Amino acid sequence: MTVMTGARDERAAHRSLGAIDEDNLFATGLTAMGLPRAEIPLALLLFNVGVELGQLGFVVLVLLLERSFRLLEIRWPAMVARLPGYAVGTLGAYWTFQRVVVLLGGARA
């Protein structure tokens, strides 16, 4: 196995192993930008809390839209009503196949 140096090579090594440690890469980036090591845990915590709050906000928005459609009695054609399910299933299948190819070493980043 070849020893790699640099942030780009480090990310490539993580991808080839199929184990991208996003927080570790984020922490490395914060250190490279000059953030003191003592402040990295708080920065990572607040970043992750922000991501989770954003996800919760999106879910609340979708639920509010769904409720408003129900209250306004908006009826969608059958094809349009099924479209979100097919979109999620297609994207999930694509992501699964992509990850399997990467894990089996068929695609190099």
N, C-alpha and C positions, 0 to 999 in steps of 0.2 A: 504494500500500500504506500502510495506516495504521500509525503508530508506536504501539506499545503499551507501557504501563509496568506494573510490578508483577509479582510472582511468578506470580499466576494468569493474567495475560495472556501472560506468557512461556511458560507451559506450554501454553496454548491455541495460541499461534503454533507451538510445536514440533509439537503434534499435527496442526495443519492442514498442515504440511509433511511429515508422515508420518515424521519423524525425531526420536523422543523420545530425548534424550541423558540417560539416567537418572543416570549418574554426575555429570554437570554439575549437574543439579537437586539431587542429594543433596549435592554440595559447596556449592551455594548455600544449602541448608537448614542445613548445618553452620556456615557462616559467619554466617548469621542468628542461630544459637543462641549465637554467641560463641566458637566454636572458632577459635584463631589459624590464619591461612592456612598457616603452616609445618607444622602438624600435619594438614592435610587429606589430603595424599597417603598418609600412614600410615593414617589413618582409613578412606579409600577402599579401600586394599589389604586391611586387616583385615576390612572389611565384605564385600568380594568373596571373600576366602578363607573367611569364615564361611558365605557362601551356597554356595560350592562344597563345603565339608565337609558341609553339610546335605544337599545333593543326593547326595553319595556315600553318606552314612548311609542315605538313603531307598532307594537302589539296593541296598545291602547288605541292608537289611531285607526288601525284596521278594525278593531272591535266597534269603535264608534261609527265608522263608515258602514259596517254591516248592520248595526242597529238602526242607523238613519235610513238605509235602504228598506229595511223591514217596516219601519214606521211609515215611510212614504209609499209603501206598497209598490215598489219598483219591481217589475217582473222582467227578468232577463230571458232571452231566447235560450233554449236548452244547450246549444253549442257554447254560448258565452258563459253560461253557468258552469260548464265542465272545464273550461279553459284553464283556470288556476290549478286545478288538480293535475291536468296533463303537463302544465308548465313545471310544476314542482317535481313531478315524477321524472320528467325528461332531464331536468337539471341535476337531480339526485343520481340518476343513472349515469349521466356524463361524468359527474364528479367521482363516482365509484369506479368507473372504468379507467379514468385518468389516474387515480391513486393506485389502482392495481398495476397498471403499466409502470408507474414510477417505482413501486415496491419491488416489482420483478426485474427492474433494471432495464426495461425496454426504452426508456426515454432519459436522456441526459440533459440536465439544465446547463 
